[in-house]
Amino acid sequence: MSSYGQSANVKGVIKDSSGKGIAGVTIRVKGEAETVQTNTQGNFSIQVSPGSTLIITSVGFQEKQITVGQQANLDIALVPAENVLEELVVVGYGSQKRSDITGSVASVPKDRLSKIPVNNVMQAIQGAVSNVTVSQASSIPGDAPSVQVRGRNSISATTEPFVVVDGIPLTKTDGSINDINPNDIESVEILKDPSAVAIYGVNGSNGVILITTKRGTTGKPSIRYSGYGGIENVAHILEPVSGEELLKRYAEYARITNTSLYNGGPVRNQYEYDNYKNGVTTDWLDAVMQTGVIQNHNVSLSGGSENAKYFVSGDYLNEKGVLLGYNYNRYSFRTNTDFKATKYLSVGTSSFIVAHNRDGGRANLLQAAAMSPYARMYNEDGSLTQYPMYSEQLWSNPLLPTTLDPQRRQFNISLNGYAELNFGELYKPLAGLKYKLNAGYSFVPVRNNEYEGESVYNFAGLGRMTNNETQTYTLENILTYAKDFGKHHIDFTGLYAAKSKYWQQAIATGEVFPNDALGWGNLGAASTQKVSSTADLYRTISQMGRLNYAYDSRYMLTLTVRRDGASVFGRNNKYGAFPSAAAAWNIHNESFMQNTKHIFSSLKWRVSYGLSGNEAIPVYRTQFLMDSNPMAMNGLSNTALTIRTLMGNYDLQWEKTKGLNTGVDFGLLNNRISGSIDMYKSSTYDLLLTQGLPKLTGFATVYSNIGKIENKGIDLTLNTKNIVKDNFNWSSTLVFSRNKNKITEVYGNGKDDLGNRWFIGQPLGVIYDYTKVGIWQEDEIASGANKGWDDAAQAGDLKLADLNADGKIDDGDRSVLGQTAPKWTAGLTNTFSYKAFTLNVFINTVQGALRNNPQIGGASDEMGRRSTPAALGYWTPENKSNEWRSLGNHSNIHGYGFPSNASFTRLKDITLSYTMPQQLVEKIGVQGLTIYASGRNLYTWTNWLGWDPEARDITRGSTNDAINYPMVRTYVLGINLSF
């Protein structure tokens, strides 16, 4: 400043109309370079001279100018902008004013990102954005939820959206959304429709999630600490039967199967008998469960000058799960920098390092739930029994895995940078022309080591080391040009990009060790050793052009085309072109709408149509490949080459999705009511599916472009300001989504694929089964009512409908009973503010989903050999249930899957926060202080019989049946502190 010697430090707080502090407001001294931003509580501090003018700007608010006198503290209220659509929104390779966006782009509410303590940003999105389905099928610490945008549009390809962080793709690097610390995130945008996703071409077929992390700002350094700690417990315990009830089930099982109980009863096995005689019982669920503990600590430092800005953060997350041995530690470090090297050249970085640690032996919930309360936990020498219900050997001790100490480590080292050249600063006629180079490198090593020895009754010993490694290089050349001609505006974006991903894996296994002390650390000591390795290379090249045109902020047009080439396809079809077009009309800005401004704050209509693609297959599947195998010939070991059973196909090409979207954005009564509604329809064709081949070809299968799928649905977002008072505000946000997909063609011959459950005219993911009509009763069997219906049926068996009336129950009596994906979802957020207090209540609902229930169906003939849920009943001659079958092995000989309604409504989270007033904050010498209490997964309304309708429930004998994990309820206390 020219009069810096006379300047003084002026402090202040900037609030909205409710008196709540606004974060991220920019305060600039008019005519000077000095600029600062408010902290999370709306506080700021700036050096100014008396008589200077402060220019205050913030997205969604009208600009305000204040002349500074002799006052040292300012209390400033901002007025909401008439049109909130003027805010800038990230749209991929740039940003646009929301009013100029022609596609369907959803922004995640800022409060969900900043005020909800979550381990993963997708948990904050769950239920808060229309037609973005976030499923937390696993609550295992460190597991990321699955995400779908507008349903499934592929059979064999992944349905996960493409995730981009600060312009560099995270997807297809083997990185995880868990690698991104939620505290570092500034904004999240979700691209849904053909026009919005077209800029990402083949990567955009399942939607695109754009994550922007925080960056430095001009002004003095700002230190922020965010931390929370709390406890976790099981949200709902599936209570097992009592010891008394289990004895009744044992007796009924013995009667109906005509078998004997151990030593005359009343239990089935030797270990149970001993404990029963001695009056010893064990609560096995309690034995494997514990109170979970979670804590997170984040420290960030940001600041900078006009020419150099920085944001640095470090984060530590620790979670001790609700099951023994489920532990998770995450350490992350991020640095974002921006440097203005010259007036025409800017450079910067967006880099992070994260380490995940999931070490430890884990208790087995499935085994624990099956244990009889009379089962024996320990041997006489204090060691864990192998089979607690011995001589029953179907179920092993759920605590045995806790004696192991496997390593599960994963890292992500991502070094990303950019350089931007502004040609307008070099040569004025080129104003608006910029070139940007984005470069990214990620290194993702994964290490899993394990050893099983005497503690789990493996007396020979088994050790294994598995190492995976992925290296990904990304290079993007981006050319942009923007120009205004009177009322006309154009901007162009051009892209040329290349990506390379190299993956390798090495597995070493040893069996029969001299002792357990060596473990995996010396596999060479094993008598039997085996080593295997594999590697692959994936590459893409892309070109893209996008043209935006706007006239008088009324009419907008977007034209995009992208051309992608990928190494996964054969030499005849490596490249695919994906065009799209979109238009929008800001009706609100028309002259004939001027008399309605008191009603319509904003009104815009959008329409888009476009084509996107999907690779859907791994590398090398289009080629004719061979395997090497050892072969003994003439007493010597030789290597023989054999042709794989998958035939190559050089003509294979991309899956393609063409889609139409139309939508309306609106604001009413000075935006007291605002929102958007979108309707869409898409068709995916040339699906990449494996097709069976005649044996005479020498091959079993081949990838072909066959099959079609249709998707259609509706997105609705409604925001309301219900009460706006000086000290009290109440606002609500409702999101609603409905999606329906169906298969319109499978193999081109009009026939279904029964084995894969693909039916023309039906959704992807259906329940195809018999129709249950009740339970066969004794009088029905005695009268022969089952004859010509289900001849083999006995009393207590399931009664299934003979749909085709052919006198027998067989595959012809199966039909589509429902779909596994929900028919509709919704979320409701209510926010109440009273002075410095804010209460946020969020409820979400998932309706219309049908799932086979493993708790009912999985019991099968195990019902008389294990403990079962107390809610699971059974038929007896005295209890003539028409709902529950008998305990006999024959009661479900047709393999009915027991499909059940998996709909639910969940009180997802409640957060109460208190922001300390400025006068109190100053007394303790900090810039801002907020404390809060939050609860997550507090209550669920559902008719589902099980641990949770959303959580996976893997039955015995299935892959990964050892990692069943219940849904957890979390309570935390947190603090946000800035200096």
C-alpha positions, 0 to 999 in steps of 0.5 A: 500500500502507498500509505502502509505506514499509516495502515492498521489491522482491521478485523471483522465478521461477515454474516448472512441474513440469519446472522451466521458467519460465511466462510470463504468470502473474499475481502479486497482493498480497492486499488490494492493487491491485498486480499484475504478470505474469511475463515469457517466462522466468517472472521477476517483480518486485513491491513488497511488505511483509514479511508480505504474501500473494502470490496467484499464478494462471495458466491451467491451474494451481492457484492458489497463495498465498505469505506473504512474509518477509525473502526477496528471491528466490522460486523458486515451482513451480505445480501443474497444475490438475486440469481444464485445461478451466477456461481461458478461450477466445475464442469470438467477441464474448466468451470462455468456459471451455473446459469450457463450450464446446459447439462445435468450437473449436481453439486454436493451441498457444502454442509454435507462436506464440511459438517458431517464427520465421515471417513470417505466423501461418498458417505457424505454424498449418500442420499444427498444427491438425486439419482446418485446411489451410494451403497455401504454394503460393507462397514468394515473399517477402510472399505469404500462404498459403491456408487452408481449414477443413474443406474446400471447401463452395462452387464459386464463392465463396472458401473462405478462413475469416473472420479477426477481429483483436481483434473487428474483421474483417480479411477483406473489407477487402482487408487481408491476414493478412500485415498482422498481425505474428506477434510481436504475437499473444497467441492464435489460436482457430479456430471450425469447427462450425455452432454456433461459427461461427453467431455470424458468420452469413454470414461463418462458412461457411468457418470463423472464425479469431479472433486476439487481440493482446497487451495491457498489464498492470499493473506497471512498464514491460516492454521486450521485443526479439525478433529473428532473422536467417538465410539461405534457399536452395532446398529442392529444385533441379529439376536440368536436363540436362547439356550432353552430355545436351541434345545427345543430346536435340537429336539425337533430336529432329532424327531423330524430327521429320526436321529439321536441326540448326544448321550441321550440329549438334550444337546447334539455334541460332546462339547455342548454336553459337558458345558450343559451339565456344568451349566456353562454358557457363552455369548458368542456374539459378545465374545467377538464384538467390542465397542469400536473407537474412532478418531480423526485429526487433521491440521492444515496450513494455507496462505500466500501472496498474490504470486505464491499460494499454498495449502498443506495438510496432514491427516490421521484416522484411526478406527478400531472396529466393532469386531475383534481384529478389524483395525484401520489406520490411515495417514495422509499428507497433501500439498497444493501450490499455485505460483504465478511465475510471470504475468503470463505463466502459472504453475502449481501442484496437487500432490498427496501421499496416503498409507492404509494399514488394515493389519491383524487377525479378524474374528469371524461373525458368521461362525460366531452367529452359528455357535451354540451357547453351550459350545466350548471356547477353550481347551483345558490348556487354555488354547482355543478349541478348533471346533467348539461344538465338537464332534460337529465340524461344520463350524470352527471357532470364530476367535481362531483367526484373531491369533494370526497377524496378517499384513494388509498394507496399501499406499498411494503416492500421487504427484500431479502438477500443471503449467498454464500459459496465458497468451493474452498477457504476451500478445493482447490480440490473443486475450482469452487464449490459454494453454494448460499442461496437466501431468500426473503420476501415481504409484500404488503398491499393495502388500498382503502377507499371511501365515497360518500355523499351529494356532489355527490347527495348521500343523504343517504351516502355510505362508503367502506373500502377495505384492501388487504394484500399479504405476499410472502416467497421465498427460493432458494438453488443454487449449482454451479460448474465451471471447465476448462479442457484445451480447455473444459469448463463446469459449472453446476447449480442446484436449489431447491426452495420453494415459499409461497404466502398468500393473504387476503382481507377484505371489510366493507361497510356502508350505510345510515349515520347520516351525511357526517362528519363521512365518512369511519372512522366510518362505525359502524354509518351506519344504514346498514352494511356489512362485507366480507372477503376472503383469499387464499394460494399458494405454489410451490416447484421447482428443476432445473438442468442446464449444460453448456459445451463449447469447445475452445470457438467454440462449446457450449451446454446447457441442462436444466430441471426443475420440478415445483409443484404448489398447484393450481393443483389437487392431481393427477397432481401437478408436471410437468417437463420442459426440454430444449436443446440448442447449439451454434457455434462461427463460427468466432473462426474457423481457416477457418474464420481467413482470414475474420476477417477484415469483420467478427468481430463476427459470431455465430449461435444458436439453441434451443428447449424446453418445458415450462409450465403455471399454468393459473388458480387461486388457488382452481379451481381444487377442489369441493368447497362449498359456505355458505349462510344464510337461514331462517329455523323455524324462525331462521337464519341458514347457508346453504352450497351449491355446486359451479357451477364449478366442480373440476378436480383432473386430471387437469395439466399444459398448455405446450409450446414447442418451437424451436428457431434459431438465428445468432449473427453477427458483421461486419467491426470491429463491425461497423455493428452488431446485431442479427436475430432470428426465432422461432416457438412454440406450446402451448397445453393442454390449461386450459379452462372452458368447459360447462357441461350438467345441469344433472351433477349439475355443469355448467362448469369445467376446462379442458386441451383442445385447442392448439395455435401456435406462430411464428415470427422473431426478428431483431436487427441491430446496426450501427456506421454510422460516427465515428470521433474525435468530432462527432459520429452518431450511429443507432439501429433498432429493428424489430419484427413480430409475428403471432399466431393462434388457431389450436384447441379449444375443440377437435371437430374441431369447433370454439367458436363463443361466445368467438371469438375463431376461428381455424386458426385465431389469438387470439384477432380478430375483428369478425364483418360485412363488411361495404360497405357504407350508404343506400341512399334515392334513393336506399331505394326508388327503393327497392334496400335494399329488399332481402338484408336488408329489415329494412334499412332506408336512412342513415343507415349502408349498410352491406355486405350480405356475404352469399347471403341469403337475410338478414343481420344476424350473418351469414354475420360476418367474421374475419376482422383483429387482435387486436395485431399488425402484426409487430413493429419496433423502430429506435434510432439515437444517435448523439454526438458532443464533450460534447453534445449528441442527442438521437432521438427515433421513434417507430411504431406499424402496422397491429392492428385493434380495434373497435372504441368506439368514433364512435360506442359508440355514437349510439343513444346518438349522438343526446343527447350529444356532439360528436367529431368534426371529427365524421360526419353524414348523412343527405339528403343534405349531402349524405355521404357514410361514416357516418351514420345518427343520427337516433337510427336505423342507426346501428341496427345490432350492427356494431362495427366500427373497425378501423386501430389502426396503428401508428408511434410515435416520442417517445422521444428526449433527448439532454444532455451536459456533462461538461468537466473535467476542468470545473467540477473540478472548481466547486468542483464536480466529474461529471455533466450532464444536459439534456432536454427531450421530450416524446410522441412528435408526432404521425402519425395515421389515428385513430379517437380518443384520441390515438390509443394506449390508452384505450377508455372505453365506458359509462356503461362499467366497469371502464368507469370513468378512461378514461385518454388521452395520455400525452406529457412530457417535462422535464429538468434534471441533474445528479450530482456526488460528 
